[in-house]
């Protein structure tokens, strides 16, 4: 009897803001897995590369597997420039909504890892497990992160990858063979130009040269190290052994252990020695882990702590202005101020937590949206003859009766207290998380925040930086 041919799922589209995100759904298992892909991978590969097809066939026998192309790559809509981490995270949510997936495990591969970490911390109620393969919380060197390449070395590798895409298939294969021979793993390279041509063609379709450059430069700005402490879902960190090709250069094991030490719920570590993802020893680790995570899920407990961005605003010189105007005129002006702020909160999907006199306290599920809202508030109320100051911080918050609380909230209030009239001031964590958003910042130096341990570096949003404030919430409208 002839074998039953594998049916490639239909490509469908989820709307994330104004971008169509291409996705496919494999299988119909007891739980959902969302594959957050690496830079050079696309759903276009799934029906043409034999070991990839076999891997998805096997994985989908255990779970419903949701795969998608990140915006700007593969079958998804092209976008101008490099999308921010927040926009890419919103694409995950849009695809989950389109497939009616209320809760899933995220499988983040390579540069899909950072957005998976951010999603799991921000939406713990929609994430029952987090599995990462060759993921990094940061891509370039820092004094407290010495394992990563320097910015110069990373840029050089980016240009090599860009130039490689401009070569013929035969030239690319020969280059791969030379590099493999120098590293001692020639057997890992496909044996013929025909075999390599297929992979090269699909990789070009997934990410052409300009996209490779833009996305790698965006990755160079990513830093989610502060988010690791907010990951409270079961986590599996898979990495290559030191003697595996490229593993020594990318410090796979060091990166995995670094993250495991900073994830408070504890994380499993798994060394992956085979090359073909899903087909060999990745799958047993993954299935065992996800089965345990699904069985032990307790969404109620995890929903009590989330990663959120808090915004505080207050009117500058409110007491003096109230005395100048008188009670009735001041109440009228304050009413106009409140209405203006609330319009912007609705526009940028903020949640009003409290209003104390002339100030607002709100929370957001994305730092770029929070900054956009703060900038819009500053501009809008200025038309009323009012100056406000605004401060933002992103951190793990406790959720009590639907409202966020905790040290992150106090930190946001202290940041706002340091802001100058008409200024939007943010913590370093906020700045790090909006890489690729088009926002620019001015370093305001180190501060001691009252009642908050340590010193804090704060940044003022450069309001002349390019930010599209006409676009409302990124997804889920």
C-alpha positions as CSV (number, residue, x, y, z in Angstrom):
1,X,0.0,0.0,0.0
2,X,1.3,3.4,-0.9
3,X,2.0,5.8,2.0
4,X,-0.6,8.4,2.7
5,X,0.8,11.8,1.5
6,X,1.2,14.5,4.1
7,X,-1.4,17.2,3.6
8,X,0.2,20.7,3.9
9,X,-2.2,23.0,5.9
10,X,-3.8,25.9,4.1
11,X,-2.1,29.3,4.6
12,X,-4.4,31.7,6.3
13,X,-4.0,35.3,7.6
14,X,-4.5,37.0,10.9
15,X,-4.9,40.8,11.1
16,X,-2.4,42.4,13.5
17,X,-3.1,46.1,13.5
18,X,-3.0,46.8,9.7
19,X,-0.6,43.9,8.9
20,X,-1.7,40.5,7.6
21,X,0.3,37.7,9.3
22,X,0.4,34.4,7.4
23,X,-0.1,31.3,9.5
24,X,-0.8,27.6,9.3
25,X,-2.3,25.1,11.7
26,X,-1.0,21.5,11.9
27,X,-2.9,18.7,13.7
28,X,-5.6,18.8,16.4
29,X,-4.0,17.7,19.6
30,X,-5.0,18.2,23.2
31,X,-3.1,21.5,23.6
32,X,-1.6,24.2,21.4
33,X,2.0,25.0,20.5
34,X,2.8,28.3,18.8
35,X,6.1,28.2,17.0
36,X,7.8,31.6,17.1
37,X,10.3,31.2,14.2
38,X,13.9,32.3,13.7
39,X,14.9,35.0,11.2
40,X,15.5,32.7,8.2
41,X,12.5,30.4,8.6
42,X,9.1,30.6,7.0
43,X,6.0,28.5,6.7
44,X,7.1,28.3,3.0
45,X,9.7,25.8,4.2
46,X,7.2,23.4,5.7
47,X,6.0,21.7,2.6
48,X,9.3,21.5,0.7
49,X,12.2,20.7,3.1
50,X,11.9,16.9,3.9
51,X,13.2,16.9,7.5
52,X,11.1,20.0,8.3
53,X,8.0,18.4,6.9
54,X,8.7,15.2,8.9
55,X,9.3,17.2,12.1
56,X,5.9,19.0,11.8
57,X,4.2,15.8,11.0
58,X,5.6,14.2,14.2
59,X,5.0,17.2,16.4
60,X,1.4,17.7,15.2
61,X,0.7,14.1,16.3
62,X,1.0,15.3,19.9
63,X,-0.5,18.8,19.7
64,X,-2.1,21.4,17.6
65,X,0.9,23.3,16.1
66,X,0.4,26.9,15.0
67,X,3.1,28.3,12.8
68,X,3.4,31.8,11.4
69,X,5.7,34.2,9.5
70,X,6.7,37.3,11.5
71,X,5.6,40.5,9.9
72,X,7.9,41.6,7.1
73,X,9.1,38.0,6.4
74,X,7.8,35.1,4.3
75,X,4.1,35.1,3.5
76,X,3.3,38.0,5.9
77,X,2.9,41.6,4.7
78,X,6.0,43.5,4.1
79,X,6.6,46.5,6.5
80,X,8.7,49.6,6.4
81,X,11.9,49.2,8.4
82,X,12.3,46.7,11.2
83,X,9.2,45.9,13.4
84,X,9.6,46.5,17.1
85,X,9.6,43.6,19.6
86,X,6.3,44.8,20.9
87,X,4.7,44.7,17.4
88,X,6.1,41.2,16.8
89,X,4.7,40.1,20.2
90,X,1.3,41.4,19.1
91,X,1.5,39.2,16.0
92,X,1.6,36.2,18.3
93,X,-1.5,37.3,20.0
94,X,-3.3,38.1,16.7
95,X,-2.5,34.6,15.4
96,X,-3.7,33.0,18.7
97,X,-6.9,35.0,18.5
98,X,-7.5,34.0,14.8
99,X,-7.0,30.3,15.7
100,X,-9.1,30.6,18.9
101,X,-6.2,29.6,21.0
102,X,-6.9,30.8,24.5
103,X,-3.7,29.3,26.0
104,X,-0.7,27.8,24.3
105,X,2.9,26.8,24.8
106,X,5.4,29.1,23.0
107,X,8.3,27.4,21.2
108,X,10.8,30.3,20.5
109,X,13.7,29.5,18.2
110,X,16.8,31.7,18.0
111,X,15.6,35.3,17.6
112,X,12.1,34.1,18.2
113,X,13.1,33.6,21.8
114,X,13.1,37.3,23.0
115,X,9.5,37.9,21.8
116,X,8.4,34.6,23.4
117,X,9.9,35.7,26.7
118,X,8.2,39.0,26.5
119,X,4.8,37.4,25.6
120,X,5.0,34.8,28.4
121,X,5.7,37.5,31.0
122,X,3.0,39.9,29.7
123,X,0.3,37.3,29.1
124,X,0.9,34.5,31.6
125,X,-2.8,33.6,31.4
126,X,-2.4,32.7,27.8
127,X,0.9,30.8,28.2
128,X,1.1,27.4,29.9
129,X,4.7,26.7,28.9
130,X,7.8,28.4,27.3
131,X,10.3,26.3,25.3
132,X,13.3,28.1,23.9
133,X,16.0,26.8,21.5
134,X,19.2,28.7,21.1
135,X,17.6,31.8,22.4
136,X,19.3,34.9,23.7
137,X,18.1,37.7,26.0
138,X,20.6,40.1,24.4
139,X,22.6,40.0,21.2
140,X,25.6,42.3,21.7
141,X,28.3,42.7,24.3
142,X,27.8,44.7,27.5
143,X,30.0,45.0,30.6
144,X,27.6,42.8,32.5
145,X,27.0,40.5,29.5
146,X,30.5,39.7,28.1
147,X,29.6,36.5,26.2
148,X,28.0,38.2,23.3
149,X,29.8,39.6,20.3
150,X,30.7,43.3,20.1
151,X,28.4,45.6,18.1
152,X,31.1,45.8,15.4
153,X,31.4,42.0,15.2
154,X,27.7,41.6,15.0
155,X,27.5,44.2,12.2
156,X,30.2,42.5,10.3
157,X,28.3,39.2,10.5
158,X,25.1,40.9,9.4
159,X,26.9,42.2,6.3
160,X,28.3,38.8,5.6
161,X,24.8,37.3,5.7
162,X,23.5,40.1,3.4
163,X,26.2,39.6,0.9
164,X,25.8,35.9,1.0
165,X,22.2,36.3,-0.2
166,X,23.5,38.1,-3.3
167,X,25.6,35.1,-4.4
168,X,24.5,32.3,-6.7
169,X,23.5,29.1,-5.1
170,X,26.7,27.4,-6.1
171,X,28.8,30.2,-4.7
172,X,26.9,30.1,-1.4
173,X,27.3,26.3,-1.2
174,X,31.1,26.6,-1.8
175,X,31.4,29.3,0.9
176,X,29.5,27.1,3.3
177,X,31.8,24.2,2.5
178,X,34.9,26.3,3.2
179,X,33.6,27.5,6.5
180,X,32.5,24.0,7.5
181,X,35.9,22.5,6.6
182,X,37.6,25.1,8.7
183,X,35.4,24.2,11.7
184,X,35.6,20.5,11.2
185,X,31.9,19.8,10.4
186,X,31.8,19.3,6.7
187,X,29.3,16.4,7.0
188,X,26.6,18.9,8.1
189,X,26.5,20.7,4.7
190,X,24.1,19.4,2.0
191,X,25.9,17.2,-0.5
192,X,24.7,18.8,-3.7
193,X,24.0,22.1,-5.3
194,X,20.5,20.9,-6.0
195,X,19.8,20.2,-2.3
196,X,21.3,23.5,-1.3
197,X,19.4,25.4,-4.0
198,X,16.0,24.6,-2.5
199,X,17.0,25.8,1.0
200,X,18.7,28.9,-0.4
201,X,15.6,29.8,-2.5
202,X,13.2,29.4,0.4
203,X,15.5,31.4,2.7
204,X,15.6,34.2,0.3
205,X,11.8,34.2,0.1
206,X,11.6,34.2,3.9
207,X,14.0,37.2,4.3
208,X,15.6,39.0,1.3
209,X,18.9,40.9,1.9
210,X,17.3,44.2,3.0
211,X,15.1,42.4,5.5
212,X,18.0,40.5,6.9
213,X,19.9,43.7,7.5
214,X,16.9,45.5,9.1
215,X,15.9,42.7,11.4
216,X,19.4,41.9,12.6
217,X,20.0,45.6,13.4
218,X,16.7,45.5,15.3
219,X,17.9,42.4,17.1
220,X,21.1,44.2,18.0
221,X,19.1,46.6,20.2
222,X,17.1,43.9,22.0
223,X,17.6,43.4,25.7
224,X,15.0,41.4,27.7
225,X,17.2,40.5,30.6
226,X,15.1,42.5,33.0
227,X,12.0,40.6,31.8
228,X,13.4,37.2,32.8
229,X,12.5,37.7,36.5
230,X,8.8,38.1,35.4
231,X,8.6,34.8,33.6
232,X,6.5,32.6,35.9
233,X,5.5,29.8,33.5
234,X,7.3,26.4,33.2
235,X,10.3,26.9,31.0
236,X,12.6,24.6,28.9
237,X,15.9,25.9,27.6
238,X,17.5,23.9,24.8
239,X,21.0,24.5,23.7
240,X,23.9,23.1,21.7
241,X,26.9,21.5,23.4
242,X,30.2,23.6,23.2
243,X,31.7,21.3,20.6
244,X,28.7,21.6,18.2
245,X,29.2,23.8,15.1
246,X,28.7,27.5,15.9
247,X,27.8,26.8,19.6
248,X,31.1,28.0,20.9
249,X,30.7,31.3,19.0
250,X,27.1,31.9,20.1
251,X,27.7,30.7,23.7
252,X,24.6,28.6,23.6
253,X,25.1,26.8,26.9
254,X,26.2,30.0,28.7
255,X,23.1,31.9,27.5
256,X,20.8,29.1,28.6
257,X,22.3,28.9,32.1
258,X,22.3,32.7,32.4
259,X,18.5,32.7,31.7
260,X,17.8,29.7,33.9
261,X,19.4,31.4,36.9
262,X,17.1,34.5,36.4
263,X,13.8,32.8,35.8
264,X,12.3,32.5,39.3
265,X,10.1,29.4,38.7
266,X,13.1,27.4,37.7
267,X,13.9,26.1,34.2
268,X,14.8,22.8,32.7
269,X,18.0,22.6,30.7
270,X,18.4,20.2,27.7
271,X,21.5,19.7,25.6
272,X,20.6,19.1,21.9
273,X,23.3,17.2,20.1
274,X,21.5,16.4,16.8
275,X,21.2,18.9,13.9
276,X,17.8,18.2,12.4
277,X,15.4,20.2,14.6
278,X,12.3,18.2,15.8
279,X,13.3,15.0,14.1
280,X,15.8,13.6,16.6
281,X,16.4,14.4,20.2
282,X,14.6,17.8,20.3
283,X,11.2,16.1,20.1
284,X,11.4,13.9,23.2
285,X,12.6,16.7,25.4
286,X,9.9,19.0,24.0
287,X,7.0,16.5,24.3
288,X,7.9,15.4,27.8
289,X,8.2,19.0,29.0
290,X,5.0,20.2,27.4
291,X,3.1,17.2,28.7
292,X,4.2,18.0,32.2
293,X,3.5,21.7,31.8
294,X,0.0,21.1,30.4
295,X,-0.9,18.6,33.2
296,X,0.4,21.0,35.9
297,X,-1.1,24.2,34.6
298,X,-2.6,26.5,37.1
299,X,-3.7,29.6,35.3
300,X,-5.3,31.2,38.3
301,X,-2.1,31.4,40.2
302,X,-0.1,32.8,37.3
303,X,-2.7,35.4,36.4
304,X,-1.9,37.2,39.7
305,X,1.5,38.5,38.4
306,X,2.1,40.1,34.9
307,X,4.6,42.2,33.2
308,X,3.1,45.6,32.6
309,X,4.1,49.2,31.8
310,X,2.8,51.8,34.2
311,X,2.2,55.4,33.4
312,X,1.9,58.3,35.8
313,X,1.1,61.9,34.8
314,X,0.4,65.0,36.8
315,X,-0.3,68.7,36.0
316,X,2.7,71.0,36.6
317,X,1.9,73.8,39.0
318,X,-1.7,72.6,39.6
319,X,-2.1,74.4,43.0
320,X,-0.9,77.7,41.6
321,X,-3.2,77.4,38.5
322,X,-6.2,76.5,40.6
323,X,-5.7,79.5,42.8
324,X,-5.3,81.7,39.8
325,X,-8.5,80.4,38.1
326,X,-10.8,79.9,41.0
327,X,-12.7,76.8,41.9
328,X,-15.3,76.7,39.1
329,X,-12.9,77.5,36.3
330,X,-10.4,75.1,37.7
331,X,-13.0,72.3,37.8
332,X,-13.9,73.0,34.2
333,X,-10.3,72.9,33.1
334,X,-9.7,69.7,35.1
335,X,-12.7,68.1,33.5
336,X,-11.3,68.9,30.0
337,X,-7.9,67.5,31.1
338,X,-9.4,64.3,32.3
339,X,-11.4,63.8,29.1
340,X,-8.3,64.5,27.0
341,X,-6.3,61.9,28.9
342,X,-9.0,59.3,28.7
343,X,-9.3,59.7,25.0
344,X,-5.6,58.9,24.6
345,X,-5.9,55.9,27.0
346,X,-8.7,54.4,24.8
347,X,-6.7,55.2,21.7
348,X,-3.5,53.4,22.9
349,X,-5.3,50.6,24.8
350,X,-4.4,51.8,28.2
351,X,-6.2,50.8,31.4
352,X,-7.1,53.6,33.8
353,X,-6.2,52.5,37.3
354,X,-6.6,55.6,39.4
355,X,-7.2,59.4,39.1
356,X,-6.0,61.4,42.1
357,X,-6.8,65.1,41.7
358,X,-4.8,66.3,38.7
359,X,-2.9,63.0,38.1
360,X,-3.5,59.8,36.2
361,X,-2.2,56.3,36.8
362,X,-2.7,53.8,34.0
363,X,-1.2,50.5,32.8
364,X,-0.4,49.1,29.4
365,X,0.5,45.7,28.0
366,X,3.2,47.2,25.7
367,X,5.8,49.9,26.5
368,X,5.8,51.5,23.1
369,X,2.0,52.0,23.3
370,X,2.5,53.5,26.7
371,X,5.1,56.0,25.5
372,X,3.0,56.9,22.5
373,X,0.1,57.6,24.9
374,X,2.2,59.7,27.2
375,X,3.5,61.8,24.3
376,X,0.0,62.3,23.0
377,X,-1.2,63.4,26.4
378,X,1.6,65.9,26.7
379,X,0.8,67.4,23.4
380,X,-3.0,67.3,23.7
381,X,-3.3,69.0,27.1
382,X,-0.8,71.7,26.1
383,X,-3.6,72.9,23.8
384,X,-5.6,73.6,27.0
385,X,-2.8,75.7,28.4
386,X,-1.6,73.0,30.7
387,X,1.8,71.4,31.1
388,X,2.1,67.8,32.4
389,X,5.0,65.6,33.3
390,X,4.9,61.8,32.7
391,X,6.9,58.9,33.9
392,X,6.9,55.2,32.8
393,X,8.4,51.9,34.1
394,X,8.0,48.3,33.0
395,X,8.1,45.6,35.6
396,X,6.4,42.7,37.2
397,X,3.1,43.7,38.8
398,X,0.7,42.0,41.2
399,X,-2.9,42.0,39.9
400,X,-5.4,42.7,42.7
401,X,-9.1,43.0,41.7
402,X,-8.0,43.7,38.1
403,X,-5.6,46.5,39.1
404,X,-1.8,46.3,39.1
405,X,0.2,47.0,42.2
406,X,3.7,46.4,43.7
407,X,7.2,47.7,43.5
408,X,7.0,48.3,39.8
409,X,4.1,50.7,40.3
410,X,6.0,52.6,43.0
411,X,9.0,52.8,40.7
412,X,6.9,54.3,37.9
413,X,5.5,57.0,40.3
414,X,9.1,57.9,41.4
415,X,10.2,58.1,37.8
416,X,7.4,60.5,37.0
417,X,8.4,62.7,40.0
418,X,11.8,63.3,38.3
419,X,10.3,64.5,35.0
420,X,10.5,68.1,33.9
421,X,7.4,70.0,32.7
422,X,6.3,68.6,29.3
423,X,8.8,65.7,29.6
424,X,8.1,62.0,29.2
425,X,10.7,60.2,31.4
426,X,11.3,56.4,31.3
427,X,13.4,53.8,33.1
428,X,16.1,51.9,31.3
429,X,13.9,48.8,31.2
430,X,11.3,50.7,29.1
431,X,14.0,52.0,26.8
432,X,15.5,48.5,26.2
433,X,12.1,47.0,25.4
434,X,11.1,49.5,22.6
435,X,14.1,48.7,20.3
436,X,13.0,49.1,16.7
437,X,10.1,51.3,17.5
438,X,11.6,54.5,16.0
439,X,11.8,56.2,19.4
440,X,14.8,58.1,20.4
441,X,15.9,59.0,24.0
442,X,18.1,61.5,25.8
443,X,20.1,60.1,28.7
444,X,19.2,62.0,31.9
445,X,21.7,60.2,34.1
446,X,21.6,58.2,37.3
447,X,19.0,58.9,40.0
448,X,18.2,57.7,43.5
449,X,14.4,57.1,43.6
450,X,12.8,57.6,47.0
451,X,12.0,54.3,48.7
452,X,13.4,52.3,45.7
453,X,16.7,50.4,46.2
454,X,19.7,51.2,44.0
455,X,20.4,53.8,41.4
456,X,18.3,54.1,38.3
457,X,19.3,55.5,34.9
458,X,16.5,57.5,33.3
459,X,15.9,58.6,29.8
460,X,13.7,61.4,28.3
461,X,11.7,60.6,25.2
462,X,12.9,62.7,22.3
463,X,9.6,64.0,21.0
464,X,11.2,64.8,17.6
465,X,11.9,61.1,17.1
466,X,9.8,59.4,14.4
467,X,6.8,57.8,16.0
468,X,3.4,57.2,14.3
469,X,0.9,58.5,16.8
470,X,-1.9,58.3,14.3
471,X,-1.9,54.6,14.5
472,X,-4.0,53.2,17.4
473,X,-3.4,49.9,19.2
474,X,-1.2,47.5,17.3
475,X,-3.5,44.5,17.5
476,X,-6.6,43.1,19.1
477,X,-8.8,46.1,18.3
